Amino acid sequence: MIRPQRNACRDFTDLSGAWRVAFAQAEEQVQWQDGIPAERAHVIAVPGSWNEQLAEAGYMNFCGVGWFETEVYLPAVAAGRELALRFGSVDYYGEVWLDGERLGQSSAPMLPFELRVPAHLASGRRARLVVRVDAQLHADESTQGITRATYAAEGRPRDEYLPAVRFDFFPYGGINRPVYLVERPESGLTGWRATADCAGLSVAVACSTGVWLRARLSDPTGCTDALVPIEQGIAALRLNPLVPRLWSPDSPHLYRLDIEVLDAANTVVDAASQQIGLRTFTIEGTQFFLNGEPIQLKGFGKHEESPLHGRGLNLPQLVKDFHLLKWIGANSVRTSHYPYSEEFLDLADQFGVLVIDEVFSINLDFRKVNSATKERHQRAVSELVARDANRTCVIAWSLANEPGYLAETNYREASAPYWAELFAHARTLDPTRPLAHANVGYAGNDDPAFEQADFVGLNRYHGWYSNPGQIDAAVAALRADLDAVAVHGKPVMLLEFGADALAGQHATYDQLFTEEYQQALIEAYWAEIERHPAVQGGHVWNFADFRTAQHGRRVVHNLKGVFTRTREPKMAAWALRRLWAAT
């Protein structure tokens, strides 16, 4: 799937704006593909989540089905051209109609999907676009989901949460990323894989037409070109700049890669481009290397989340966040716990931020895993790699967050074959990047996924969920965990650690929820990261405070951010800035 872009062969229209939405209650069996009822319609901004926008209308905690509609102009397209609708993501599943004609549906949550517009509709006319958005996840998904069930068998009632969710972030529903009407050639480029190293770029291209492939790698200092034949729809080439400039957090140099498909008359029939950098990320023993030099990863887990927008794309805040990441001295982020927007990755490429790219899989419960779970999980990995494999900033794939569950007694036995298949599947898709997952303490330091992973990823909250308010005991427990997983002989990465802090809350002793305690705990963890030879970095949880389901254990939000939800720094942010400037 080629991202929408404008050139001599391709164009797109951004359909962002004020749409209409109506909601179907659980007991209703509605069919609104021909248009939503006017008396139930609300105005809503797309992209954006319905929860924050329509809180006053009673939809803050709604996790059901919303029907969106807008009017679009479908231009008449010439012979050999086509129109498609492209959704950046629909949370969590979308089904699409044009003038009552069903076009299709999405296949994996939090990832793009495209649907071709039938030729008879692309005739210079206005049409009604309707999208059914289902914000529910089900028990056989790789993220078990949003339900009002009480989980009585576990003795862990969930109906006291608003909304009742299985995971610790807010389940925003809606069309949360841009929607584009794309115009392109019917036949042409279908995709490419660009693999960089410190000398240049290897490019493999798939085409549905064409005789020649021309590619150019350029920057303000010059360019290098190649022209190769297309044989059976495939072409491969190599582009080596005379004096390559490498991409890194300190110097995020980007080239422009232009790809053109030519016919027998040397006429360009399709074209596309992207920004790309030259770099390597490798593992040797227990060490990470970027461009052949050792690197320590410093950064955060983060969320796509903001006031008013919910999980909807918020470009000004994204830009602000990247400036804050550079200000604090961070060099990396994990896309916890789902693929972030393409716009986020654009900025990571430009700012020089390394990304551990995580698939949407949270708290995988192996008591509920079945063949459908595995198929959905593998499909989500396939679509994530297809979208992001050409990204310079993406250095590794994370295949799950905190699999296993408190009540599981046979996690190690049940999960071992599952991980073997999933990791093998991911390696066939991209053999160039390391693989990992985020282990939670109750899954154990002998997690079978560690055998498959290229590095060990740990989420640990000693000093908060265990040993609360006891930093010395927390450090001892953390040290024991790090020593235990070091036996795997792989790099170790602390993917989550931290403590809640209510901005402005202070004390002279180790008091939970104070800024002082959050700072002290983070500093203690970082000292252990620096001490242990196998540990190659850490990501603080979290970059900024974020909304969760309401519960007595939460003071409005998850407050583990070192910045507030509106991006004011807490004491911990200043402490990290000092620590990371010194390393």
Secondary structure as the mmCIF struct_conf table of DSSP 4:
data_model
#
loop_
_struct_conf.conf_type_id
_struct_conf.id
_struct_conf.beg_label_comp_id
_struct_conf.beg_label_asym_id
_struct_conf.beg_label_seq_id
_struct_conf.end_label_comp_id
_struct_conf.end_label_asym_id
_struct_conf.end_label_seq_id
HELX_LH_PP_P HELX_LH_PP_P1 ILE A 2 PRO A 4
BEND BEND1 ASN A 7 CYS A 9
STRN STRN1 ASP A 11 ASP A 14
STRN STRN2 GLY A 17 ALA A 24
TURN_TY1_P TURN_TY1_P1 ALA A 26 GLU A 27
TURN_TY1_P TURN_TY1_P2 GLN A 33 ASP A 34
HELX_RH_3T_P HELX_RH_3T_P1 ALA A 38 ARG A 40
STRN STRN3 HIS A 42 VAL A 46
BEND BEND2 PRO A 47 PRO A 47
STRN STRN4 GLY A 48 SER A 49
HELX_RH_AL_P HELX_RH_AL_P1 TRP A 50 GLN A 53
TURN_TY1_P TURN_TY1_P3 LEU A 54 LEU A 54
HELX_RH_3T_P HELX_RH_3T_P2 ALA A 55 ALA A 57
TURN_TY1_P TURN_TY1_P4 GLY A 58 GLY A 58
TURN_TY1_P TURN_TY1_P5 MET A 60 ASN A 61
BEND BEND3 GLY A 64 GLY A 64
STRN STRN5 VAL A 65 LEU A 74
TURN_TY1_P TURN_TY1_P6 ALA A 79 GLY A 80
STRN STRN6 ARG A 81 PHE A 87
BEND BEND4 GLY A 88 GLY A 88
STRN STRN7 ASP A 91 ASP A 91
BEND BEND5 TYR A 92 TYR A 92
STRN STRN8 TYR A 93 LEU A 98
TURN_TY1_P TURN_TY1_P7 ASP A 99 GLY A 100
STRN STRN9 GLU A 101 GLN A 105
BEND BEND6 ALA A 108 ALA A 108
TURN_TY1_P TURN_TY1_P8 PRO A 109 MET A 110
BEND BEND7 LEU A 111 LEU A 111
STRN STRN10 PHE A 113 ARG A 116
HELX_LH_PP_P HELX_LH_PP_P2 VAL A 117 PRO A 118
TURN_TY1_P TURN_TY1_P9 ALA A 119 LEU A 121
BEND BEND8 SER A 123 GLY A 124
STRN STRN11 ARG A 125 ASP A 134
TURN_TY1_P TURN_TY1_P10 ALA A 139 ASP A 140
BEND BEND9 GLU A 141 THR A 143
HELX_RH_3T_P HELX_RH_3T_P3 ALA A 152 GLU A 154
TURN_TY1_P TURN_TY1_P11 GLY A 155 GLY A 155
TURN_TY1_P TURN_TY1_P12 ASP A 159 GLU A 160
BEND BEND10 TYR A 161 TYR A 161
STRN STRN12 LEU A 162 LEU A 162
BEND BEND11 PRO A 163 PRO A 163
BEND BEND12 ARG A 166 PHE A 169
STRN STRN13 GLY A 174 ILE A 175
BEND BEND13 ARG A 177 ARG A 177
STRN STRN14 VAL A 179 PRO A 185
BEND BEND14 GLU A 186 GLY A 188
STRN STRN15 LEU A 189 ALA A 196
BEND BEND15 CYS A 198 ALA A 199
STRN STRN16 LEU A 201 CYS A 207
BEND BEND16 SER A 208 THR A 209
BEND BEND17 VAL A 211 VAL A 211
STRN STRN17 TRP A 212 ASP A 219
TURN_TY1_P TURN_TY1_P13 PRO A 220 THR A 221
STRN STRN18 GLY A 222 PRO A 229
STRN STRN19 GLU A 231 GLU A 231
TURN_TY1_P TURN_TY1_P14 GLN A 232 GLY A 233
STRN STRN20 ILE A 234 LEU A 239
BEND BEND18 LEU A 242 VAL A 243
STRN STRN21 LEU A 246 TRP A 247
BEND BEND19 PRO A 249 ASP A 250
STRN STRN22 PRO A 252 PRO A 252
STRN STRN23 TYR A 255 LEU A 262
TURN_TY1_P TURN_TY1_P15 ALA A 264 ALA A 265
STRN STRN24 VAL A 268 ILE A 276
STRN STRN25 LEU A 278 LEU A 278
STRN STRN26 PHE A 281 GLU A 284
TURN_TY1_P TURN_TY1_P16 GLY A 285 THR A 286
STRN STRN27 GLN A 287 LEU A 290
TURN_TY1_P TURN_TY1_P17 ASN A 291 GLY A 292
STRN STRN28 GLU A 293 PRO A 294
STRN STRN29 LEU A 297 GLY A 301
BEND BEND20 GLU A 304 GLU A 304
STRN STRN30 SER A 306 SER A 306
TURN_TY1_P TURN_TY1_P18 PRO A 307 HIS A 309
STRN STRN31 GLY A 310 GLY A 310
TURN_TY1_P TURN_TY1_P19 ARG A 311 ARG A 311
BEND BEND21 GLY A 312 GLY A 312
HELX_RH_AL_P HELX_RH_AL_P2 LEU A 315 ILE A 328
TURN_TY1_P TURN_TY1_P20 GLY A 329 GLY A 329
STRN STRN32 SER A 332 ARG A 334
TURN_TY1_P TURN_TY1_P21 SER A 336 HIS A 337
BEND BEND22 TYR A 338 TYR A 338
HELX_RH_AL_P HELX_RH_AL_P3 GLU A 342 PHE A 351
TURN_TY1_P TURN_TY1_P22 GLY A 352 GLY A 352
STRN STRN33 LEU A 354 GLU A 358
BEND BEND23 PHE A 360 PHE A 360
STRN STRN34 ILE A 362 ILE A 362
BEND BEND24 ASN A 363 ASN A 363
TURN_TY1_P TURN_TY1_P23 PHE A 366 LYS A 368
HELX_RH_AL_P HELX_RH_AL_P4 SER A 371 ASP A 388
TURN_TY1_P TURN_TY1_P24 ALA A 389 ASN A 390
BEND BEND25 THR A 392 CYS A 393
STRN STRN35 VAL A 394 ASN A 401
BEND BEND26 GLU A 402 GLU A 402
BEND BEND27 GLY A 404 GLY A 404
TURN_TY1_P TURN_TY1_P25 LEU A 406 ALA A 407
BEND BEND28 THR A 409 THR A 409
HELX_RH_AL_P HELX_RH_AL_P5 TYR A 411 LEU A 429
TURN_TY1_P TURN_TY1_P26 PRO A 431 THR A 432
BEND BEND29 ARG A 433 ARG A 433
STRN STRN36 LEU A 435 VAL A 440
HELX_RH_3T_P HELX_RH_3T_P4 GLY A 441 ALA A 443
TURN_TY1_P TURN_TY1_P27 ASN A 445 ASP A 446
TURN_TY1_P TURN_TY1_P28 PRO A 448 PRO A 448
HELX_RH_AL_P HELX_RH_AL_P6 ALA A 449 GLN A 452
BEND BEND30 ASP A 454 PHE A 455
STRN STRN37 VAL A 456 ASN A 459
STRN STRN38 HIS A 462 HIS A 462
TURN_TY1_P TURN_TY1_P29 GLY A 463 TYR A 465
STRN STRN39 SER A 466 SER A 466
BEND BEND31 ASN A 467 ASN A 467
TURN_TY1_P TURN_TY1_P30 PRO A 468 GLY A 469
HELX_RH_AL_P HELX_RH_AL_P7 ILE A 471 VAL A 485
HELX_RH_3T_P HELX_RH_3T_P5 ALA A 486 HIS A 488
BEND BEND32 LYS A 490 LYS A 490
STRN STRN40 VAL A 492 GLU A 496
STRN STRN41 ALA A 501 ALA A 501
TURN_TY1_P TURN_TY1_P31 ALA A 503 GLY A 504
BEND BEND33 THR A 508 TYR A 509
TURN_TY1_P TURN_TY1_P32 LEU A 512 LEU A 512
STRN STRN42 PHE A 513 PHE A 513
BEND BEND34 THR A 514 THR A 514
HELX_RH_AL_P HELX_RH_AL_P8 GLU A 515 ARG A 531
TURN_TY1_P TURN_TY1_P33 PRO A 533 ALA A 534
STRN STRN43 VAL A 535 VAL A 540
BEND BEND35 TRP A 541 TRP A 541
BEND BEND36 PHE A 543 PHE A 543
STRN STRN44 ALA A 544 ALA A 544
STRN STRN45 PHE A 546 ARG A 547
STRN STRN46 GLN A 550 GLN A 550
TURN_TY1_P TURN_TY1_P34 GLY A 552 ARG A 553
BEND BEND37 VAL A 555 VAL A 556
STRN STRN47 HIS A 557 ASN A 558
BEND BEND38 VAL A 562 VAL A 562
STRN STRN48 PHE A 563 PHE A 563
TURN_TY1_P TURN_TY1_P35 ARG A 565 THR A 566
STRN STRN49 PRO A 569 PRO A 569
HELX_RH_AL_P HELX_RH_AL_P9 MET A 571 ALA A 581
TURN_TY1_P TURN_TY1_P36 ALA A 582 ALA A 582
#
